[in-house]
Amino acid sequence: MAAAQGHFSDHSDGDRGTGETADSTEANAVPPAFRRAVEALRSARLRPEVEVDPTRPPQRLAPHAYAVEAAVVDGEEDLADGRLVLLHDPAGHEAWKGTFRLVTLVRAELEPEMAADPLLPEVCWSWLTGAMDARGLAYGEASGTVTMAGSHYFGGLAERRPATQIEIRASWTPHEGSGGGPDTGAHLAAWCDLLCQIAGLPPAPAEPEPGAAGTVSGAGIVSLPQRRGPQQP
């Protein structure tokens, strides 16, 4: 299983020194609840097909942010990829109805016959909520979009077959437990379940996550057939 890594940022004011002074200032500026949430993300145990890399978080969505990007890899092909951002505002946010928010982008390329299914957007959205429900995660204020975009190639690219990409953009408020923070490691694992599902991989065998809110259940889950990943320009 891979361990998640990433970058976090805070927007504390004032000049920072170098070396230990800068590190100490940053450590003091980060709320303990957010630091624990970040550590839970970094220590999450993920499926081996998922490769996780650090990425710079957004700077203006919340006082504190942490982000990772991931891809489902088969050999040298990316079958699906995405980004997950953890936001934290200690003062709370009216739209979030909480102090934490998870924001995601997931995308994969579809075979033309799959893209023709008019129910596919609703099914893909249900995969997001179903991935969290399967792990027993509590969350609220979920919202987002499912978009399908088709490409047809002409001229020097005419030999390429038509391609359709599906994209899920979503955000939700993870439930904050008695320790003052959400189980972000379990939310990351559920998000990776979504990535694998949209990539067409079969569900992983049920395996308890240490400290997680629940276990994975493959019952009732239908994945897309395995296919090539997003086409590079």
Secondary structure by P-SEA (a helix, b strand, c coil): cbbbbbbbbbbcccccccaaaaaaaaaaaccaaaaaaaaaaaaccccccbbbbbbbccccccccccbbbbbbcccccccccbbbbbbbbccccccccccbbbbbbbbbbbccccccccaaaaaaaaaaaaaaaaaccccccccbbbbbbbbbbccccccccbbbbbbbbbccccccccccccaaaaaaaaaaaaaaaaaccccccccccccccbbbbcccccccccccccccc
